């Protein structure tokens, strides 16, 4: 027994020694891990570092209520309420800070005024009636305010204000029962809270501001780009064809684009939060006052709907079910064209949101995809007449069906973004035709459609009912005045009607 006890003591002391010996190594490893995580958090969004410095600066300012004697004499220990205000209302974005500051300020004023009024009313009923009246009003207002928090609109925008209202009213009305200078107490508390909130708002807006509206704007555009990247690369991945010039497919070494859409599926809460905070923000940059933030939420819903369809498509990439090669070849070209055009359309829409310009060329890609759908239907009709094992071609038919359904989602997204461009007054940008696509004899020119009025006017002699295009050619001679020859004729311009 004694030998066993000695062995246990030796084993215990050995473990302690080993633990103490490895402790410095563990501390070093943990410190390096924390440093890496800290660096990653700051690198992911450098604005977080700036926000931390802004909060520290705001707290340093409000601490002057204690450090500076004249300010301390004016507010006393109630100056600590300014510190509390900065800690609880200073948020990452301007909208979030304004939301909390305005809620806290108005709730404090309203609850303070009601608290003083109830206190004065209760004092008229004498010592016995005063606590009964105060308790009655505290119960009624606390119960009513708490119930109001269940309304979705109030919960989204004014929930914090309701909490502060209940807290302030209870503090003023209850503490006023024992305090003599209730009005002076309420005034000092309100002043310090308003000063703390004002400091937060000023620093948030004027020192490296972070706008929730801008973040929402960028998030919607980024989500569109993620869907576009998947659709552009889907055809090549599914049919295992890369570098097809006809379909516009290019090989992609990085396959992360196949997973990017997954982050779009869970953006609803973030979008709603950003839209709520953006509602509080003043006009800034390209976003004027009363910018249509709700429209972004509608676009977000449609983007997620498309993302769920893409999620269904992704299940068929590298599937274990082998579809007959002959059948896949027959539907390959229209499917790849369709997927590519979908991606181009979504990228155009993302660019339109980023640059706040009207999405003018999206309709071209949508029409091209509709042509591809018609080609796919014909190809499938022809293929189904041949003898294929139905169970083996079902996955390929499902992929084709999902692709044909995606066009509806893209059209809905396009319509919503057009509506956004109308409400937000996006800029109109006219795109110029690339010179490389013009015939060589047209050195410089612009192509403009001409309406056929009255069936005549340069349309040719056969009814004038065809489509007309004016090609305006601007020729510049090497001997023109612009090239240093003052005696040369000016740049000429000709209109050629086709």
Secondary structure as UniProt FT lines:
FT   HELIX           2..44
FT   HELIX           47..62
FT   HELIX           64..67
FT   HELIX           69..75
FT   HELIX           76..79
FT   HELIX           80..89
FT   HELIX           94..123
FT   TURN            124..125
FT   HELIX           126..148
FT   TURN            149..150
FT   HELIX           152..157
FT   HELIX           159..175
FT   TURN            176..178
FT   HELIX           182..206
FT   HELIX           212..239
FT   TURN            245..248
FT   HELIX           255..258
FT   HELIX           260..266
FT   HELIX           268..280
FT   TURN            285..286
FT   TURN            289..290
FT   HELIX           293..314
FT   TURN            315..318
FT   HELIX           325..355
FT   HELIX           362..384
FT   HELIX           390..423
FT   TURN            424..425
FT   HELIX           435..437
FT   TURN            440..441
FT   STRAND          445..449
FT   TURN            454..455
FT   TURN            463..464
FT   STRAND          469..475
FT   TURN            478..479
FT   HELIX           481..483
FT   TURN            486..487
FT   STRAND          492..497
//
